[in-house]
Amino acid sequence: MDSEYLRALQEPLKERYRQDPAAAVVTLRATGTLGENITCSVATGRALADAGLHPASGGDGLSLCSGDMLLEALVACAGVTLRAVATSLGLAVATGVVRAEGDLDFRGTLAVNKDAPVGFRSIRLSFELDSDASADELDTLLRLTERYCVVYQTIAANPSLEATWARAA
């Protein structure tokens, strides 16, 4: 996809959102069904993903770990965002690898130590790019990818979060 085609796709959306900001607010949803043992099946739109405990918290390693899935979502979003930004800037990126890794202290989620955090204490995102772009252009590409990646910004912004429950009908 070239930058002109991308602009042609996005410009009507941008104009609509300028005229009607409320139209730009979209609620995304995910649904999971509690499975056998300690699992949850999540509909991904293409398949069901069975999530379970990570081996470091007692899982058997046969189910997906939600922490891994979070990093995978970050990699997917950052990769797509980087491609879109590169296209918009007219920067050629032949191929690339996007990696995310994060550090968890399982003492927190297992209630071994109340001072140990529950969740990632650090996440690192990296890109290995095959591109003839200059270092300055790649710095700009990285900065704009960080700025416009939904998952990256969600993690960075610490959005409001709420959990509720209801009895099954």
Backbone as a chain_set.jsonl record, in Angstrom:
{"seq": "MDSEYLRALQEPLKERYRQDPAAAVVTLRATGTLGENITCSVATGRALADAGLHPASGGDGLSLCSGDMLLEALVACAGVTLRAVATSLGLAVATGVVRAEGDLDFRGTLAVNKDAPVGFRSIRLSFELDSDASADELDTLLRLTERYCVVYQTIAANPSLEATWARAA", "coords": {"N": [[0.851, -1.17, 0.0], [0.554, 2.198, -0.822], [1.35, 5.622, 0.15], [-0.501, 7.465, -0.9], [-2.772, 5.921, -1.428], [-3.391, 5.051, 1.164], [-3.939, 7.542, 2.345], [-6.201, 8.211, 0.838], [-7.971, 6.282, 1.724], [-8.198, 6.943, 4.445], [-8.807, 9.689, 4.664], [-11.615, 10.419, 4.236], [-12.678, 9.356, 6.596], [-11.271, 10.805, 8.549], [-12.234, 13.379, 7.995], [-14.959, 13.052, 8.549], [-14.779, 12.552, 11.308], [-13.746, 14.961, 12.177], [-15.915, 16.64, 11.694], [-17.893, 15.392, 13.184], [-17.152, 14.6, 16.124], [-18.088, 12.667, 17.953], [-18.602, 10.449, 16.408], [-16.19, 9.242, 16.116], [-15.713, 7.819, 18.372], [-15.552, 4.626, 19.326], [-16.725, 1.623, 20.635], [-14.948, -1.097, 21.517], [-15.111, -4.63, 21.906], [-14.587, -7.58, 23.839], [-15.122, -11.0, 24.452], [-15.314, -13.656, 26.713], [-15.575, -17.105, 27.647], [-15.963, -18.976, 30.514], [-14.003, -21.81, 30.993], [-13.269, -25.343, 31.347], [-11.541, -26.551, 34.248], [-9.052, -24.255, 35.009], [-9.529, -22.14, 32.933], [-10.249, -19.87, 30.225], [-12.114, -19.249, 27.425], [-11.578, -17.206, 24.731], [-13.115, -15.341, 22.277], [-11.653, -14.49, 19.312], [-12.383, -13.386, 16.954], [-11.433, -14.624, 14.74], [-10.875, -17.128, 15.653], [-11.134, -19.312, 18.526], [-9.437, -18.581, 21.47], [-7.872, -20.276, 23.934], [-7.28, -19.44, 27.122], [-5.192, -19.769, 29.98], [-3.639, -20.562, 33.13], [-0.313, -19.382, 33.536], [2.687, -21.324, 33.421], [4.37, -20.499, 35.538], [2.615, -19.879, 37.482], [1.286, -22.141, 38.105], [0.104, -23.312, 35.896], [-0.274, -25.667, 33.124], [0.955, -25.113, 30.758], [-0.317, -25.627, 28.385], [-2.37, -23.971, 27.66], [-3.014, -20.636, 26.458], [-1.273, -17.838, 27.814], [-2.519, -15.031, 29.451], [-0.898, -12.835, 29.929], [1.102, -13.157, 27.995], [-0.583, -12.836, 25.825], [-1.263, -10.146, 26.078], [1.215, -8.941, 25.519], [1.453, -9.879, 22.908], [-0.688, -8.537, 21.714], [0.286, -5.948, 21.929], [2.561, -6.133, 20.264], [1.298, -6.728, 17.804], [-0.313, -4.427, 17.394], [1.633, -2.384, 17.442], [3.202, -3.171, 15.272], [1.4, -2.944, 13.089], [0.799, -0.237, 13.316], [3.349, 0.911, 12.948], [3.79, 0.151, 10.265], [1.703, 1.6, 9.025], [2.408, 4.25, 9.665], [4.951, 4.411, 8.475], [4.194, 4.071, 5.826], [2.599, 6.356, 5.487], [4.544, 8.326, 5.823], [6.094, 7.801, 3.668], [8.262, 6.105, 3.884], [10.339, 3.441, 3.124], [10.103, 0.244, 4.313], [11.321, -2.747, 4.171], [11.226, -5.323, 5.436], [10.667, -6.558, 8.768], [11.004, -7.135, 12.312], [9.068, -7.27, 15.177], [9.275, -7.034, 18.6], [8.195, -7.78, 21.91], [8.744, -7.737, 25.333], [8.239, -8.538, 28.73], [8.497, -8.033, 32.26], [7.481, -9.937, 34.967], [6.601, -10.434, 38.345], [5.79, -13.191, 39.857], [5.152, -13.583, 42.484], [3.395, -11.657, 43.311], [0.834, -12.074, 41.981], [0.301, -14.587, 42.982], [-0.079, -14.132, 45.62], [2.038, -14.339, 47.414], [3.728, -12.444, 48.379], [2.749, -9.48, 49.647], [3.769, -7.037, 48.924], [4.819, -7.356, 46.454], [4.357, -6.467, 43.088], [1.328, -6.925, 41.217], [1.129, -7.848, 38.014], [2.771, -6.55, 35.041], [5.932, -5.178, 35.609], [7.718, -3.938, 34.029], [7.907, -3.278, 30.534], [9.269, -3.934, 27.413], [9.625, -2.805, 24.142], [10.65, -3.533, 20.913], [12.045, -2.944, 17.656], [13.265, -4.429, 14.773], [14.442, -3.456, 11.864], [14.445, -3.638, 8.308], [15.509, -1.37, 6.35], [16.236, 1.404, 4.229], [16.045, 3.881, 5.211], [17.089, 6.899, 6.865], [18.8, 7.305, 10.048], [17.633, 9.402, 11.495], [15.109, 9.511, 10.258], [14.138, 6.992, 10.974], [14.093, 7.3, 13.734], [12.034, 9.188, 13.932], [9.98, 7.625, 12.882], [9.768, 5.653, 14.884], [9.055, 7.273, 17.097], [6.565, 8.294, 16.243], [5.17, 5.924, 15.908], [5.041, 5.007, 18.555], [3.449, 7.09, 19.535], [0.988, 6.809, 18.152], [0.138, 4.189, 18.441], [-2.383, 2.249, 19.621], [-2.504, 0.238, 21.656], [-0.008, 0.536, 22.92], [-0.21, 3.199, 23.855], [-2.422, 2.908, 25.528], [-1.461, 1.227, 27.55], [0.566, 2.893, 28.502], [-0.881, 5.132, 29.378], [-2.453, 4.411, 31.524], [-5.407, 3.898, 31.798], [-8.763, 4.609, 33.023], [-10.365, 2.001, 34.789], [-12.699, -0.551, 35.366], [-14.434, -3.1, 37.101], [-17.213, -5.27, 37.107], [-19.958, -7.352, 38.247], [-22.5, -9.77, 37.517], [-25.329, -11.83, 38.067], [-25.722, -14.905, 36.332], [-28.222, -15.46, 33.91]], "CA": [[0.0, 0.0, 0.0], [1.344, 3.426, -0.85], [0.826, 6.689, 1.011], [-1.679, 8.083, -1.517], [-3.898, 5.012, -1.222], [-3.727, 5.131, 2.58], [-4.6, 8.836, 2.56], [-7.533, 8.141, 0.225], [-8.802, 5.472, 2.622], [-8.387, 7.553, 5.757], [-9.252, 11.079, 4.653], [-13.054, 10.559, 4.52], [-12.886, 9.083, 8.022], [-10.769, 11.959, 9.301], [-13.165, 14.495, 7.803], [-16.17, 12.737, 9.313], [-14.481, 12.699, 12.728], [-13.616, 16.397, 12.442], [-17.262, 17.194, 11.683], [-18.695, 14.74, 14.216], [-16.212, 13.913, 17.011], [-18.7, 11.501, 18.599], [-18.535, 9.315, 15.479], [-14.866, 8.633, 16.24], [-15.673, 7.019, 19.6], [-16.028, 3.283, 19.019], [-16.547, 0.705, 21.746], [-14.495, -2.426, 21.132], [-15.53, -5.603, 22.911], [-14.048, -8.931, 23.848], [-15.95, -11.875, 25.272], [-14.726, -14.941, 27.05], [-16.432, -18.072, 28.328], [-15.198, -19.77, 31.466], [-13.856, -23.186, 30.546], [-12.987, -26.348, 32.37], [-10.365, -26.275, 35.069], [-8.842, -22.81, 35.167], [-9.334, -21.596, 31.589], [-11.262, -18.963, 29.691], [-12.053, -19.224, 25.962], [-11.806, -15.853, 24.236], [-13.376, -15.266, 20.844], [-10.745, -13.499, 18.748], [-12.872, -12.924, 15.665], [-11.003, -15.625, 13.769], [-10.816, -18.429, 16.323], [-11.185, -19.24, 19.975], [-8.138, -18.68, 22.139], [-8.059, -20.783, 25.295], [-6.298, -18.879, 28.047], [-5.105, -20.436, 31.267], [-2.546, -20.127, 33.997], [1.076, -19.504, 33.102], [3.369, -22.339, 34.243], [4.945, -19.911, 36.748], [1.556, -19.757, 38.487], [0.63, -23.433, 38.259], [-0.474, -23.817, 34.655], [0.42, -26.78, 32.472], [1.6, -24.636, 29.541], [-1.103, -25.988, 27.204], [-3.255, -22.85, 27.345], [-2.354, -19.352, 26.283], [-1.16, -17.0, 29.005], [-3.047, -13.701, 29.15], [0.234, -11.904, 29.881], [1.65, -13.295, 26.645], [-1.553, -12.258, 24.896], [-1.119, -8.695, 26.167], [2.409, -8.591, 24.749], [1.138, -10.137, 21.501], [-1.523, -7.426, 21.262], [1.188, -4.806, 21.77], [3.362, -6.373, 19.056], [0.422, -6.597, 16.639], [-0.696, -3.03, 17.229], [2.824, -1.606, 17.105], [3.607, -3.519, 13.913], [0.461, -2.337, 12.151], [0.977, 1.217, 13.409], [4.615, 1.241, 12.293], [3.573, 0.038, 8.821], [0.863, 2.716, 8.587], [3.191, 5.482, 9.769], [5.979, 4.353, 7.432], [3.501, 4.312, 4.56], [2.209, 7.76, 5.474], [5.759, 9.14, 5.667], [6.787, 7.422, 2.447], [9.504, 5.407, 4.228], [10.325, 2.032, 2.731], [10.549, -0.745, 5.29], [11.148, -3.997, 3.433], [10.778, -6.325, 6.399], [11.012, -6.184, 10.134], [10.556, -7.973, 13.412], [8.636, -6.498, 16.335], [9.362, -7.871, 19.799], [7.835, -7.207, 23.202], [9.013, -8.604, 26.481], [7.859, -7.868, 29.961], [8.926, -8.683, 33.499], [6.445, -10.173, 35.964], [6.989, -11.096, 39.59], [4.622, -14.016, 40.142], [4.813, -13.552, 43.912], [2.248, -10.774, 43.471], [-0.425, -12.707, 41.593], [0.099, -15.768, 43.824], [-0.246, -13.645, 46.997], [3.173, -14.792, 48.226], [4.286, -11.249, 48.994], [1.786, -8.406, 49.365], [4.463, -5.887, 48.361], [5.186, -7.645, 45.061], [3.296, -5.97, 42.214], [0.582, -7.832, 40.354], [1.2, -7.292, 36.664], [4.099, -6.252, 34.508], [6.605, -4.002, 36.19], [8.342, -3.252, 32.895], [7.686, -3.851, 29.209], [10.195, -3.403, 26.414], [9.186, -3.003, 22.771], [11.765, -3.248, 20.01], [11.832, -3.141, 16.226], [14.444, -4.696, 13.947], [13.887, -3.044, 10.578], [15.232, -3.655, 7.081], [15.105, -0.128, 5.708], [17.303, 2.326, 3.828], [15.76, 5.188, 5.807], [18.152, 7.414, 7.727], [18.58, 7.149, 11.488], [16.66, 10.423, 11.899], [13.788, 9.087, 9.785], [13.719, 5.859, 11.797], [13.739, 7.864, 15.046], [10.702, 9.766, 13.756], [9.073, 6.496, 12.716], [9.568, 5.07, 16.211], [8.325, 8.242, 17.927], [5.171, 8.36, 15.797], [4.577, 4.62, 16.2], [4.698, 5.065, 19.979], [2.382, 8.069, 19.739], [-0.284, 6.429, 17.558], [-0.197, 2.794, 18.72], [-3.455, 2.23, 20.619], [-2.159, -0.606, 22.805], [1.117, 1.194, 23.6], [-0.708, 4.367, 24.581], [-3.31, 2.445, 26.588], [-0.608, 0.77, 28.646], [1.292, 4.051, 29.028], [-1.771, 6.144, 29.947], [-3.121, 3.926, 32.731], [-6.785, 4.384, 31.69], [-9.683, 4.191, 34.076], [-10.712, 0.6, 34.627], [-13.693, -0.932, 36.355], [-14.927, -4.466, 36.97], [-18.517, -5.485, 37.714], [-20.437, -8.717, 38.114], [-23.954, -9.958, 37.494], [-25.7, -13.238, 38.089], [-26.117, -15.461, 35.039], [-29.682, -15.635, 33.792]], "C": [[0.895, 1.231, 0.0], [0.633, 4.523, -0.064], [-0.423, 7.338, 0.415], [-2.927, 7.224, -1.299], [-4.36, 5.057, 0.242], [-4.442, 6.442, 2.89], [-6.029, 8.811, 2.014], [-8.488, 7.316, 1.092], [-9.165, 6.228, 3.894], [-8.983, 8.955, 5.727], [-10.759, 11.225, 4.861], [-13.382, 10.293, 5.993], [-12.444, 10.271, 8.858], [-11.728, 13.135, 9.198], [-14.46, 14.266, 8.585], [-15.936, 12.978, 10.799], [-14.24, 14.158, 13.105], [-14.99, 17.032, 12.578], [-18.122, 16.652, 12.835], [-17.772, 13.938, 15.136], [-16.798, 12.667, 17.683], [-18.637, 10.265, 17.703], [-17.2, 8.58, 15.584], [-14.755, 7.741, 17.468], [-16.35, 5.678, 19.32], [-15.756, 2.404, 20.235], [-16.157, -0.656, 21.194], [-14.858, -3.385, 22.252], [-14.77, -6.905, 22.747], [-14.911, -9.748, 24.79], [-15.226, -13.185, 25.502], [-15.741, -15.804, 27.773], [-15.563, -18.907, 29.249], [-15.195, -21.223, 31.027], [-13.607, -24.125, 31.7], [-11.666, -26.011, 33.055], [-10.217, -24.774, 35.228], [-8.491, -22.24, 33.798], [-10.467, -20.639, 31.258], [-11.074, -18.929, 28.18], [-12.462, -17.836, 25.486], [-12.013, -15.915, 22.731], [-12.528, -14.15, 20.256], [-11.254, -12.894, 17.451], [-12.513, -13.906, 14.574], [-11.037, -17.035, 14.352], [-11.034, -18.219, 17.808], [-9.781, -19.403, 20.52], [-8.414, -19.127, 23.568], [-6.924, -20.288, 26.176], [-6.346, -19.639, 29.358], [-3.948, -19.887, 32.071], [-1.193, -20.323, 33.322], [1.743, -20.58, 33.964], [3.978, -21.784, 35.533], [3.902, -19.682, 37.832], [0.733, -21.042, 38.595], [-0.002, -24.002, 37.017], [0.363, -24.925, 34.045], [1.111, -26.37, 31.175], [0.833, -24.959, 28.271], [-2.035, -24.865, 26.767], [-2.431, -21.582, 27.168], [-2.315, -18.605, 27.611], [-1.636, -15.598, 28.634], [-1.948, -12.645, 29.142], [0.919, -11.945, 28.528], [0.726, -12.638, 25.626], [-1.497, -10.73, 24.917], [0.091, -8.24, 25.355], [2.171, -8.819, 23.257], [0.267, -9.034, 20.922], [-0.673, -6.18, 21.043], [2.015, -4.949, 20.499], [2.512, -6.168, 17.806], [0.087, -5.14, 16.359], [0.497, -2.176, 16.805], [3.289, -1.901, 15.683], [2.716, -2.889, 12.866], [0.637, -0.817, 12.142], [2.26, 1.642, 12.71], [4.464, 1.186, 10.783], [2.757, 1.222, 8.3], [1.638, 4.028, 8.607], [4.273, 5.521, 8.682], [5.364, 4.647, 6.07], [3.142, 5.782, 4.426], [3.403, 8.681, 5.231], [6.508, 8.846, 4.368], [8.126, 6.746, 2.712], [9.368, 3.946, 3.846], [10.894, 1.182, 3.864], [10.262, -2.097, 4.641], [10.582, -5.092, 4.334], [11.137, -5.836, 7.783], [10.479, -7.197, 11.121], [10.232, -7.048, 14.581], [8.658, -7.458, 17.523], [8.895, -7.085, 21.019], [8.195, -8.233, 24.257], [8.696, -7.807, 27.733], [8.243, -8.699, 31.163], [7.776, -8.725, 34.495], [7.065, -10.819, 37.181], [5.765, -11.886, 40.041], [4.292, -14.113, 41.629], [3.583, -12.689, 44.149], [0.939, -11.466, 43.163], [-0.718, -13.97, 42.39], [-0.048, -15.413, 45.302], [0.83, -14.192, 47.935], [3.75, -13.623, 49.017], [3.38, -10.082, 48.641], [2.447, -7.166, 48.791], [4.896, -6.115, 46.915], [4.048, -7.177, 44.155], [2.603, -7.111, 41.474], [0.577, -7.183, 38.978], [2.634, -7.016, 36.262], [4.689, -5.055, 35.235], [7.401, -3.265, 35.133], [8.044, -4.028, 31.622], [8.639, -3.149, 28.251], [9.702, -3.784, 25.018], [10.35, -2.654, 21.861], [11.403, -3.617, 18.574], [13.182, -3.396, 15.568], [13.976, -4.515, 12.505], [14.901, -3.149, 9.448], [14.756, -2.457, 6.264], [16.336, 0.684, 5.34], [17.086, 3.72, 4.402], [16.917, 5.604, 6.718], [17.812, 7.167, 9.193], [17.558, 8.168, 11.991], [15.247, 10.041, 11.47], [13.254, 7.919, 10.619], [13.383, 6.296, 13.218], [12.333, 8.466, 15.004], [9.66, 8.667, 13.635], [8.759, 5.854, 14.07], [8.728, 5.997, 17.09], [6.844, 8.293, 17.544], [4.45, 7.024, 16.007], [4.17, 4.565, 17.665], [3.469, 5.956, 20.198], [1.02, 7.564, 19.27], [-0.675, 4.967, 17.765], [-1.188, 2.745, 19.887], [-3.053, 1.421, 21.855], [-1.02, 0.02, 23.598], [0.605, 2.353, 24.461], [-1.664, 3.975, 25.702], [-2.51, 1.99, 27.801], [0.07, 1.969, 29.312], [0.388, 5.008, 29.8], [-2.476, 5.698, 31.224], [-4.584, 4.388, 32.748], [-7.644, 3.955, 32.874], [-10.153, 2.776, 33.76], [-11.697, 0.236, 35.716], [-14.108, -2.369, 36.077], [-16.261, -4.567, 37.698], [-18.88, -6.964, 37.599], [-21.96, -8.695, 38.055], [-24.214, -11.453, 37.536], [-26.123, -13.693, 36.698], [-27.62, -15.7, 35.031], [-30.064, -17.094, 33.731]], "O": [[1.879, 1.293, 0.738], [-0.523, 4.378, 0.333], [-1.321, 7.726, 1.162], [-4.006, 7.745, -1.02], [-5.557, 5.096, 0.524], [-5.438, 6.453, 3.613], [-6.952, 9.324, 2.647], [-9.676, 7.625, 1.179], [-10.302, 6.162, 4.362], [-9.616, 9.364, 6.701], [-11.16, 12.106, 5.621], [-14.265, 10.935, 6.562], [-13.155, 10.696, 9.769], [-12.004, 13.809, 10.19], [-14.987, 15.188, 9.206], [-16.792, 13.543, 11.479], [-14.504, 14.55, 14.242], [-15.215, 17.86, 13.461], [-18.965, 17.362, 13.384], [-17.621, 12.73, 14.955], [-16.069, 11.712, 17.952], [-18.62, 9.143, 18.208], [-17.097, 7.422, 15.182], [-13.794, 6.981, 17.591], [-17.561, 5.609, 19.107], [-14.663, 2.447, 20.8], [-16.937, -1.294, 20.488], [-14.905, -2.995, 23.418], [-14.366, -7.273, 21.645], [-15.377, -9.243, 25.812], [-14.607, -13.743, 24.596], [-16.652, -15.299, 28.429], [-14.556, -19.475, 28.827], [-16.241, -21.798, 30.728], [-13.719, -23.755, 32.868], [-10.815, -25.298, 32.523], [-11.189, -24.093, 35.556], [-7.34, -21.902, 33.523], [-11.5, -20.61, 31.926], [-9.984, -18.612, 27.702], [-13.551, -17.354, 25.797], [-11.192, -16.47, 22.001], [-12.662, -12.992, 20.653], [-10.629, -11.985, 16.904], [-13.227, -14.007, 13.577], [-11.208, -18.013, 13.624], [-11.109, -17.086, 18.285], [-9.028, -20.27, 20.075], [-9.106, -18.441, 24.32], [-5.766, -20.666, 26.0], [-7.405, -20.093, 29.792], [-3.357, -18.865, 31.721], [-0.969, -21.313, 32.626], [1.388, -20.727, 35.133], [4.094, -22.511, 36.519], [4.241, -19.336, 38.964], [-0.383, -21.029, 39.116], [-0.594, -25.079, 37.071], [1.531, -25.111, 34.385], [1.784, -27.191, 30.551], [1.28, -24.605, 27.18], [-2.446, -24.824, 25.607], [-1.308, -21.472, 27.66], [-3.225, -18.732, 28.431], [-1.208, -15.04, 27.624], [-2.056, -11.654, 28.419], [1.277, -10.907, 27.972], [1.177, -11.975, 24.691], [-1.666, -10.092, 23.878], [0.009, -7.274, 24.596], [2.638, -8.035, 22.431], [0.453, -8.633, 19.773], [-0.887, -5.441, 20.082], [2.155, -3.991, 19.739], [2.946, -5.513, 16.858], [0.19, -4.677, 15.223], [0.379, -1.341, 15.908], [3.719, -0.996, 14.967], [3.203, -2.358, 11.868], [0.625, -0.191, 11.082], [2.267, 2.621, 11.963], [4.952, 2.072, 10.082], [3.08, 1.785, 7.254], [1.537, 4.828, 7.676], [4.479, 6.554, 8.045], [5.936, 5.379, 5.262], [3.354, 6.385, 3.375], [3.293, 9.684, 4.527], [7.446, 9.559, 4.013], [9.026, 6.798, 1.874], [8.39, 3.29, 4.207], [12.025, 1.386, 4.307], [9.113, -2.534, 4.568], [9.567, -5.709, 4.01], [11.824, -4.827, 7.947], [9.613, -8.011, 10.799], [11.014, -6.163, 14.929], [8.12, -8.563, 17.449], [9.161, -5.89, 21.147], [7.977, -9.433, 24.09], [8.858, -6.588, 27.788], [8.307, -9.927, 31.089], [7.177, -7.701, 34.824], [7.956, -11.659, 37.06], [4.807, -11.306, 40.553], [3.257, -14.669, 41.994], [2.811, -12.946, 45.073], [0.024, -11.454, 43.986], [-1.873, -14.389, 42.469], [-0.133, -16.305, 46.145], [0.563, -14.473, 49.103], [4.197, -13.776, 50.154], [3.252, -9.727, 47.47], [1.76, -6.316, 48.223], [5.294, -5.173, 46.229], [2.885, -7.469, 44.434], [3.22, -8.126, 41.15], [0.067, -6.075, 38.814], [3.574, -7.22, 37.03], [4.017, -4.045, 35.445], [7.729, -2.092, 35.311], [7.943, -5.255, 31.624], [8.789, -1.928, 28.282], [9.401, -4.948, 24.753], [10.968, -1.601, 22.015], [10.566, -4.485, 18.325], [14.135, -2.649, 15.792], [13.205, -5.324, 11.989], [16.068, -2.794, 9.61], [13.736, -2.521, 5.578], [17.347, 0.66, 6.042], [17.854, 4.638, 4.114], [17.627, 4.761, 7.268], [16.67, 6.858, 9.531], [16.711, 7.837, 12.821], [14.296, 10.225, 12.228], [12.065, 7.864, 10.932], [12.488, 5.729, 13.844], [11.541, 8.277, 15.927], [8.58, 8.763, 14.217], [7.601, 5.549, 14.359], [7.793, 5.548, 17.753], [5.974, 8.329, 18.414], [3.245, 7.006, 16.258], [3.066, 4.123, 17.982], [2.566, 5.606, 20.958], [0.005, 7.847, 19.905], [-1.736, 4.552, 17.298], [-0.864, 3.152, 21.003], [-3.245, 1.879, 22.981], [-1.063, 0.032, 24.828], [0.944, 2.466, 25.639], [-1.709, 4.65, 26.73], [-2.841, 2.326, 28.938], [0.139, 2.047, 30.538], [0.829, 5.631, 30.766], [-3.041, 6.529, 31.935], [-4.969, 5.178, 33.61], [-7.284, 3.05, 33.625], [-10.316, 2.409, 32.596], [-11.55, 0.663, 36.861], [-14.126, -2.796, 34.923], [-16.422, -4.011, 38.784], [-18.187, -7.731, 36.931], [-22.61, -7.739, 38.48], [-23.388, -12.245, 37.082], [-26.798, -12.961, 35.974], [-28.204, -16.095, 36.04], [-31.247, -17.419, 33.631]]}, "num_chains": 1, "name": "protein.A"}
